[in-house]
Amino acid sequence: MDGENTSRNEVKKQRVEQAIQRNKTKKVLWVVFTLVILAGAAGGAVWYNQRNIAEGPGVFYPEVGKEHIPLGSPPSVSYNSNPPSSGAHFNSPANWGVYDYEVRDQIFIHNLEHGGVWIAYRPTISQEAVGALQSIVDEVGGARGAKIVMAPRPLNDADIAVVAWSRVLKFDLADSVFTEQQKEDVREFYLQFRNSGPEGFVPSTIPGIDPKSVQ
């Protein structure tokens, strides 16, 4: 009798151990499956993001890095576009919105990394053109300039440059006239390339810094 009880207990013990092992195997397979799905999604997102950047209005510039450097320090790499569309930048972005003074490139590059669009204009363009740009910012980005920044930039080699990560659209104003087609091009650029930076998932509600603190 004791032998039968012992045998039954052994069988029960084996069944419990087998059930535990099956559960462990299922958990491992589920984790592996989840990781594969996530990796595929991430890879697809990167592929789509790069494809999205490489097509559309403006000129595509291959990424030259995204190193974070301390505020106020010189960049460790050269840039391949004017204004810069990728590369070394300060470790804090600016608050989204419009500035009436020059802002360091390395601040706004961080905004690009967060999926922002940067409008840079020569200080010599007409106030009417500046006002039209301001109206576009208010229209597409809202009063707080969601995912968009704008500021004068003396180093521009064109009257107006609209920049996203690895993408730049530039044009000059003939007779200081900012045409309706050019305005539409700015809107289209923003709508297509907003959130296209490597960290485009960062919400626009995350605060940045006051650029004047790094002048």
C-alpha positions in Angstrom: 0.0 0.0 0.0 2.8 2.4 1.0 4.5 1.5 -2.3 1.4 2.4 -4.3 1.1 5.8 -2.5 4.7 6.5 -3.1 4.3 5.6 -6.8 1.3 7.9 -7.1 3.1 10.7 -5.4 6.0 10.3 -7.7 3.7 10.4 -10.7 1.9 13.6 -9.4 5.3 15.2 -8.7 6.5 14.4 -12.3 3.3 15.8 -13.7 3.6 19.0 -11.7 7.2 19.4 -12.8 6.3 18.8 -16.4 3.5 21.4 -16.2 5.9 23.9 -14.7 8.4 23.2 -17.4 5.8 23.6 -20.1 4.8 27.0 -18.6 8.4 28.1 -18.5 8.8 27.1 -22.2 5.7 29.0 -23.2 6.9 32.1 -21.4 10.3 31.9 -23.1 8.7 31.4 -26.5 6.4 34.3 -25.8 9.3 36.6 -24.8 11.2 35.6 -27.9 8.1 36.1 -30.1 7.5 39.6 -28.6 11.2 40.6 -29.0 11.1 39.5 -32.7 7.9 41.5 -33.3 9.3 44.6 -31.6 12.6 44.3 -33.5 10.7 44.0 -36.7 8.5 47.0 -35.9 11.5 49.1 -34.9 13.3 48.1 -38.1 10.3 48.9 -40.1 9.9 52.3 -38.4 13.6 53.1 -39.1 13.2 52.0 -42.7 10.0 54.0 -43.2 11.6 57.0 -41.5 14.7 57.0 -43.7 12.5 56.4 -46.8 10.2 59.3 -45.8 13.2 61.6 -45.3 14.8 60.7 -48.6 11.7 61.6 -50.6 9.6 64.8 -50.9 10.3 68.5 -51.1 13.8 69.9 -50.6 17.2 68.2 -50.7 18.2 65.1 -48.8 21.5 65.2 -46.8 22.8 62.0 -45.3 23.0 62.0 -41.5 26.4 63.0 -40.1 25.8 61.9 -36.6 23.7 62.8 -33.6 26.2 63.2 -30.8 25.1 65.2 -27.7 27.6 67.7 -26.6 27.6 70.0 -23.5 25.8 73.3 -23.8 28.1 76.0 -25.2 30.8 73.7 -26.4 32.0 73.7 -30.1 30.7 70.9 -32.3 33.0 67.9 -32.8 32.0 67.3 -36.4 31.5 69.4 -39.5 28.0 69.7 -41.1 27.1 68.9 -44.6 24.2 71.3 -45.1 23.5 75.0 -44.5 21.7 75.2 -42.1 22.8 71.9 -40.5 20.2 69.1 -40.7 22.0 66.6 -38.5 25.2 66.2 -36.6 26.6 67.0 -33.1 24.3 69.2 -31.0 23.7 70.5 -27.5 22.1 68.1 -25.1 19.0 70.3 -24.7 16.6 71.6 -27.4 14.9 75.0 -27.4 11.3 75.5 -26.4 9.1 75.3 -29.5 8.1 78.6 -31.1 9.3 81.7 -32.8 12.4 83.7 -31.8 13.3 87.2 -33.0 17.0 86.7 -32.3 19.7 84.4 -33.6 19.8 81.0 -31.9 22.8 78.6 -31.9 22.5 75.9 -34.6 23.5 73.2 -32.1 20.3 74.0 -30.1 18.0 73.8 -33.0 19.6 70.6 -34.3 18.3 68.9 -31.1 14.8 70.1 -32.0 15.3 68.5 -35.4 16.3 65.2 -33.6 12.9 65.4 -31.8 11.1 65.5 -35.1 10.9 69.3 -35.3 11.0 71.6 -38.3 13.3 74.7 -38.2 12.6 77.8 -40.3 15.8 79.9 -40.6 15.7 83.2 -42.5 18.1 86.0 -43.4 17.6 89.1 -41.2 17.6 91.2 -44.3 14.2 89.8 -45.7 11.2 92.1 -45.4 9.1 92.3 -42.3 6.2 91.3 -44.5 7.9 88.0 -45.3 8.8 87.5 -41.7 5.2 88.1 -40.7 4.0 85.6 -43.4 6.4 83.0 -41.9 5.1 83.7 -38.5 1.5 83.2 -39.7 2.5 79.8 -41.2 4.0 78.8 -37.8 0.8 79.8 -36.0 -1.3 78.0 -38.6 0.5 74.6 -38.7 2.0 74.5 -35.2 -0.5 76.4 -33.1 0.2 79.3 -30.8 3.0 77.4 -29.0 4.6 76.3 -32.3 4.2 72.5 -31.8 7.3 70.8 -33.3 8.4 74.0 -35.1 11.0 76.7 -34.4 11.8 79.8 -36.3 14.5 82.4 -36.0 16.7 84.8 -38.0 20.1 83.3 -39.1 22.7 85.5 -40.7 24.7 82.4 -41.9 22.0 81.3 -44.3 23.0 81.1 -48.0 19.4 81.6 -49.0 16.7 84.0 -47.9 14.7 81.2 -46.3 15.6 77.7 -45.3 13.2 75.1 -43.9 15.0 72.2 -42.2 14.1 68.8 -40.9 16.4 65.9 -40.0 18.5 65.2 -43.1 16.3 67.4 -45.2 16.6 71.1 -46.3 14.3 73.2 -48.5 15.7 76.6 -49.6 14.6 79.5 -51.7 15.3 83.2 -52.3 12.7 85.9 -52.5 12.6 87.6 -55.9 12.1 91.3 -55.3 11.5 90.5 -51.6 8.2 88.8 -52.5 7.2 85.6 -50.6 5.0 83.9 -53.1 1.9 81.9 -52.4 3.6 78.8 -53.9 6.6 79.2 -51.6 4.3 79.5 -48.6 2.5 76.3 -49.6 5.9 74.6 -50.0 6.7 75.6 -46.4 3.4 74.1 -45.2 3.9 70.9 -47.2 7.4 70.5 -45.9 6.3 70.8 -42.3 3.4 68.4 -42.7 5.6 65.8 -44.4 8.7 65.9 -42.2 7.3 66.7 -38.8 8.2 63.9 -36.4 10.7 62.5 -38.9 13.8 62.9 -36.7 15.4 59.9 -34.9 13.5 60.8 -31.7 10.3 62.1 -33.4 8.3 60.2 -30.7 9.2 62.8 -28.1 6.1 64.9 -27.3 6.1 68.6 -28.1 4.9 69.2 -24.5 8.4 68.3 -23.2 9.9 71.7 -22.2 13.3 72.8 -23.7 15.6 75.6 -22.7 15.7 79.4 -23.2 18.2 79.8 -26.1 19.4 83.1 -24.6 21.0 81.2 -21.8 23.5 79.8 -24.4 24.2 82.9 -26.5 
